[in-house]
Structure formats: C-alpha cells, structure tokens
Amino acid sequence: MEDKIHSIITRPHEYEATYFGYKIEKENTKNSYIDIHLKKGNEVRKLRFLQPTQVEIEKGFNGNICGMEILDIRKRQLEGIGIEVRNFEQDAGITFLAREVEELME
C-alpha cells in the first residue's frame, strides 16, 4: 500500500517557508498544532496541522523545505493519524505526523 501525496498542496517543496509555529497545549494535546506558511511568487498558503506527534526538527535545519512532502496516510488506519510530513532530501528538515491538515484562510 503506497501513501498518496495529500491534495491540499501537491508540491510544497517548490515553495519557500516563511513561517513555522508549534503551539503545544500540555493540558489538552488535542489543541496542539503546527502552522507552516508557504510562499511561491505572490501565492501564500497557510497550513495548520492538527494534533502533531513525533515532531523532529533535524539538527542544522535552516528553514529550507526543498524536500518537504505532505502525505495522506489514512489508509494505514493509525488511530488519530492521517498526515505524514516528511523530507525526501538529505538536507536537514522537519518531519512529523498529524491528525489532519487544513488551510487557513485568514
């Protein structure tokens, strides 16, 4: 079973990361999220990843997301996990799992 690229944004590695924020809610982890803002030309996409887990920011990460991909992993049927963000390049990156991803329209 092969994971599919999530339809919210099929080629995030073509964008520049302009913002990364991680809100940790220790009392209720269901309220935790990661926000990533991506920019390509005049286009700005603001993504929110709900209930992130297994978050890894690799040593040497400088904001470059040239290897980032967002996968829809719901077919794996993991409880509370539907998204995987991973890095397919050797450069340091960000990886994590999340319940879901949504686009912010603010």
N, C-alpha and C positions, 0 to 999 in steps of 0.2 A: 504494500500500500504506500503510494507516494504522496507526500504532502503537496498541496497546491499553494501557489502564491496567492496571498489574500487580495481580494478585489478592491480594497479601499485605496491602495496605491501599488501598482504592479512593479515599479522600478524606483524605489526610494533611494537607491544608490546613485541615481542621476541628480539628486537634489543636494543642497548644502544644508546642514543642520544649523539653525540659527538660535535654537533654544532647547535645553534639556532640563526638565524639572522632575523631581521624585518626591511626592508627598507621601510620607509614612504616617499612618494612623495606627499607633500601637494598641490603643484601646479597642479598635474595631478595624481589623486589617481589610475588611471588605470595602472600606472607604479609601484605601491607598490607591494611588495611580501614578503613572509616568506620563508626562506631556513631552512630546517632541514636535518642534515646529520645523518644517522643511521649506526651502525656497529654491525655485528654479526660474530664473528670469524675473518676471513680475508676479509669478504664481507663488502663493504661500499656502501651505497645507498645515493645519494644526491637528495633530493626532493625540488622542488620550487612550492609554492602555490601562484598563481597569484590573484591579487586584493582581499586580505584578508579583512574581515569585522567582526565585533562583536568579536574581539580578546579579550580573557580573559586568563590571567596568574594568576592562583589561588594563594592566599597567602600561603606561605610555599613550593611552587614548587622548587625542588632542581635538576631538570634535569631528574628525573626518569620518564620514559614513559611506565611503566608496564601496564597501562590501555588504551593506545592510540589505537584508530581505525580510519581509514580513510574511509568515506562512500561516495558512488556515489549517490547524491540526485537529479540528473537531472530530475527524474520522478515527482518531486514536482513542476516543472515548475516555479521556482522562477527566476525572472529576474536577470541575471548576476551571479547566484549562481549555482554551480554544485557539490561542495565538502563540506562535513562537517567533521571536525576533532573534535573528542570528546574523553572523558575519561570515561571508564566504571568502574574504580576502585574508592575507597574512597580517595586514596592519591591525593594530590594536583597535578593538571596537566594543560595542555594548551588546550583551545577549541577555534575554530573559523570556519567561513565559508569562502569559496573562489570560484572564478570563475572556476578555474581548477587547476590541479596539473600536473607537468611534471618532468621527471627525468633528472638531469643534467649529462652530460657525459664528464665533464672536467677532 
